């Protein structure tokens, strides 16, 4: 039987697609033929995965963004990545270590909240 094998992408409408694509390339290092692309084969360690989480309408989790969605991006070194973003002038809203993963948040050039996630590797 056919099945879904992972997150294919996040699609959203922006004012200037070329400027947004440039922002993602310059600040997050993501680019590709059709826009920012992530290749699963480059990641090692525990089985990498993506998920779709649903939140109730009264959630504040997407704040301070006004968007009804957030993009979660996996990173291999959260501390190093946020250091690079800060050097580029990107404001990091918060960073936490939840034990099962490390997280940080920022707002992209279109006001969309991005959650960066470093998955904890099994000992």
C-alpha positions in Angstrom: 0.0 0.0 0.0 1.2 3.5 -0.8 2.1 5.7 2.2 3.3 9.2 3.1 7.0 9.1 3.9 7.8 12.6 5.2 7.0 16.3 5.0 7.1 17.4 1.4 7.2 21.1 2.2 5.5 24.1 3.6 3.7 26.4 1.2 2.7 30.0 1.9 1.9 33.2 0.1 4.4 36.1 0.4 4.5 39.6 -1.0 7.8 39.2 -2.9 8.8 35.5 -3.6 12.2 36.4 -5.0 13.1 38.5 -1.9 11.9 35.7 0.4 13.9 33.1 -1.5 17.0 35.3 -1.2 16.4 35.8 2.6 16.2 32.0 3.1 19.4 31.5 1.0 21.4 34.2 2.7 20.3 33.7 6.3 19.4 30.0 6.5 21.6 28.6 3.8 18.6 27.0 2.0 18.2 27.1 -1.7 17.2 24.8 -4.6 15.8 24.6 -8.0 12.2 25.2 -6.7 13.0 27.2 -3.6 14.5 26.2 -0.3 15.1 22.4 -0.3 16.2 20.0 2.4 17.8 16.6 1.5 17.2 13.9 4.1 20.1 11.9 3.0 22.6 14.5 4.4 21.4 13.9 8.0 22.8 11.2 10.2 22.1 9.9 13.7 18.7 8.9 14.9 16.0 8.4 12.3 15.2 12.0 11.1 11.5 12.8 10.9 9.1 15.7 10.2 5.7 16.1 11.6 2.5 18.1 11.3 1.3 19.5 14.6 -2.1 20.9 15.2 -2.8 23.7 17.6 -6.1 25.1 18.9 -7.2 28.6 17.7 -6.3 30.1 21.1 -2.6 29.2 21.0 0.1 31.7 21.4 2.8 29.4 20.1 3.0 31.2 16.7 3.3 34.6 18.3 4.6 37.2 17.8 3.8 36.3 14.2 0.3 36.9 13.0 0.5 33.9 10.6 -1.6 30.9 11.2 1.3 28.6 10.7 5.0 28.2 11.7 7.8 26.5 9.9 10.0 24.0 11.8 13.5 23.4 10.4 15.8 20.7 11.6 19.4 21.8 12.4 22.5 19.8 13.3 24.1 22.4 15.6 21.5 24.9 17.1 24.1 26.9 19.1 26.4 27.3 16.2 23.5 28.2 13.8 21.9 30.8 16.1 25.4 32.3 16.5 25.7 32.7 12.8 22.2 34.2 12.5 22.9 36.7 15.2 26.1 37.7 13.4 23.8 38.4 10.3 21.6 40.7 12.5 18.8 38.1 12.8 16.9 38.4 16.2 16.6 35.1 18.0 13.4 35.3 20.0 14.2 32.5 22.5 16.3 29.3 22.9 15.4 26.3 25.1 16.6 22.8 25.7 13.6 20.5 26.4 15.7 17.4 26.9 14.3 15.7 23.8 15.5 18.5 21.6 16.9 22.0 21.5 14.8 24.8 20.0 15.2 28.4 18.9 12.8 30.8 17.2 13.0 33.7 14.8 10.8 35.6 12.4 11.5 35.6 8.7 11.4 38.6 6.4 7.7 38.1 5.8 6.7 37.8 9.5 6.5 34.0 9.6 7.8 32.4 12.8 10.5 29.8 12.2 11.3 27.2 14.8 14.8 25.7 14.6 15.1 22.2 16.1 18.1 20.1 17.0 17.0 16.6 17.7 18.7 14.9 20.6 20.8 11.9 19.4 20.4 8.6 21.3 23.3 7.8 23.5 
